[in-house]
């Protein structure tokens, strides 16, 4: 007996609901087990390494890079990242990037 499309969709939705409920129940049980073990051994979240991120080494400040391009008014660009607007405008006006090399 072939099931109709509507019946199969209804079965699929019912199965998806059962899967979601089983997943939720499994998570609840796992959390309860972990809490019980933590209480039994006197552990905190910090003991599990949750506080490690806060104690991580701070990053070193970025090193300043020397300018590779400079215009007459003192605007400069290191050649890294997006081209600044002053350079884009000058290039659009027909100048060459070599004209600004330091």
CORTAPE-V521472 format. One record per backbone hydrogen bond with DSSP energy under -0.5 kcal/mol. NH is the residue of the N-H (numbers start at 0). CO is the residue of the C=O. Records with the same first field share a line. If there is no record, write none. Layout:
# CORTAPE-V521472
NH = CO, CO
This chain:
# CORTAPE-V521472
7 = 3
8 = 4
9 = 5
10 = 6
11 = 7
12 = 8
13 = 9
14 = 10
15 = 11
16 = 12
17 = 13
18 = 14
19 = 15
20 = 16
21 = 17
22 = 18
23 = 19
24 = 20
25 = 21
26 = 22
27 = 23
28 = 24
29 = 25
30 = 26
31 = 27
32 = 28
33 = 29
34 = 30
35 = 31
36 = 32
37 = 33
38 = 34
39 = 35
40 = 36
41 = 37
42 = 37
47 = 43, 44
48 = 45
49 = 44
51 = 48
54 = 50
55 = 52
67 = 76
68 = 76
69 = 99
70 = 74
73 = 70
76 = 68
87 = 83
88 = 84
89 = 85
90 = 86
91 = 87
92 = 88
93 = 90
94 = 89
98 = 95
99 = 96
100 = 97
101 = 67
